[in-house]
Amino acid sequence: MDIKVNAKAHENQDGLKEYYSLELNKRFAKYVFIKEVILKIKDIKKDGIEVSLELEVENSNKMFAKSVEETEPKAYKSVVSKINRQIEKYKEVHYKSN
């Protein structure tokens, strides 16, 4: 699984990329159908922090989720929750037992 972290203008690029790469790997490595994860973090000033996740999965379109919250941790938690619902739906469709 390839992981990309894009957070232009973030004050701690190296630490941020290392932290989120480890976190995303831990969270999504168990899903063999996920081929690529792209995390984007953007400060949108008055509205807060925007965090988006894009997942490339085999035999399907990409999954995408976005969240805007007042803090980065809240936005990250929210976007992970949203993408997890899509992952569960994908698993039901592609891996359900008969």
C-alpha positions as CSV (number, residue, x, y, z in Angstrom):
1,M,0.0,0.0,0.0
2,D,1.4,3.4,-1.0
3,I,0.8,6.3,1.3
4,K,1.1,9.9,0.4
5,V,0.7,12.9,2.8
6,N,0.2,16.3,1.3
7,A,0.1,19.2,3.7
8,K,1.5,22.3,2.0
9,A,2.4,25.1,4.3
10,H,2.2,22.9,7.4
11,E,4.9,24.0,9.9
12,N,6.2,20.5,10.6
13,Q,6.3,18.6,7.3
14,D,8.7,15.8,8.2
15,G,7.1,15.0,11.5
16,L,3.6,15.2,10.1
17,K,4.3,12.9,7.2
18,E,6.0,10.4,9.4
19,Y,3.2,10.4,12.0
20,Y,0.4,10.1,9.4
21,S,2.2,7.5,7.3
22,L,2.5,5.3,10.4
23,E,-1.0,6.0,11.5
24,L,-2.6,5.3,8.1
25,N,-0.5,2.2,7.6
26,K,-1.6,0.9,11.0
27,R,-5.2,1.7,10.3
28,F,-5.5,0.4,6.7
29,A,-2.8,-2.2,6.1
30,K,-5.3,-5.0,7.1
31,Y,-7.3,-4.2,3.9
32,V,-5.4,-6.0,1.1
33,F,-7.7,-4.3,-1.5
34,I,-6.4,-0.8,-0.7
35,K,-3.6,0.0,-3.1
36,E,-3.0,3.7,-2.3
37,V,-3.9,6.2,0.4
38,I,-3.7,10.0,-0.2
39,L,-4.1,12.3,2.8
40,K,-4.4,16.0,2.3
41,I,-4.4,18.6,5.1
42,K,-5.3,22.2,4.3
43,D,-5.8,25.2,6.6
44,I,-8.8,27.1,5.3
45,K,-8.4,30.0,7.7
46,K,-11.7,31.1,9.1
47,D,-13.5,27.7,8.6
48,G,-10.7,25.6,10.2
49,I,-8.8,22.7,8.9
50,E,-9.8,20.6,6.0
51,V,-8.7,17.0,5.9
52,S,-9.4,14.7,3.0
53,L,-8.7,11.0,2.3
54,E,-8.6,9.4,-1.1
55,L,-8.3,5.6,-1.4
56,E,-7.5,3.7,-4.5
57,V,-9.0,0.2,-4.2
58,E,-8.8,-2.7,-6.6
59,N,-11.8,-3.4,-8.9
60,S,-13.6,-0.2,-7.9
61,N,-13.7,3.5,-8.2
62,K,-11.7,5.6,-5.7
63,M,-13.1,6.3,-2.3
64,F,-13.1,9.9,-1.1
65,A,-14.1,11.6,2.1
66,K,-13.5,15.2,3.4
67,S,-14.1,16.9,6.7
68,V,-13.7,20.5,7.9
69,E,-13.3,21.0,11.7
70,E,-11.8,23.6,14.0
71,T,-8.8,21.4,14.7
72,E,-6.7,18.9,12.7
73,P,-7.2,16.0,15.1
74,K,-11.0,16.4,14.9
75,A,-11.0,16.7,11.1
76,Y,-8.8,13.6,10.8
77,K,-11.0,11.6,13.2
78,S,-14.1,12.6,11.2
79,V,-12.7,11.8,7.8
80,V,-11.5,8.4,9.0
81,S,-15.0,7.7,10.3
82,K,-16.5,8.6,6.9
83,I,-14.0,6.5,4.9
84,N,-14.5,3.6,7.2
85,R,-18.2,3.5,6.3
86,Q,-17.2,3.3,2.6
87,I,-14.7,0.5,3.3
88,E,-17.3,-1.5,5.1
89,K,-19.7,-1.1,2.3
90,Y,-17.0,-2.2,-0.2
91,K,-16.2,-5.3,1.9
92,E,-19.9,-6.2,2.0
93,V,-20.3,-5.9,-1.8
94,H,-17.0,-7.6,-2.8
95,Y,-16.3,-10.0,0.0
96,K,-19.6,-11.2,1.4
97,S,-19.9,-14.9,2.2
98,N,-22.5,-17.0,0.4
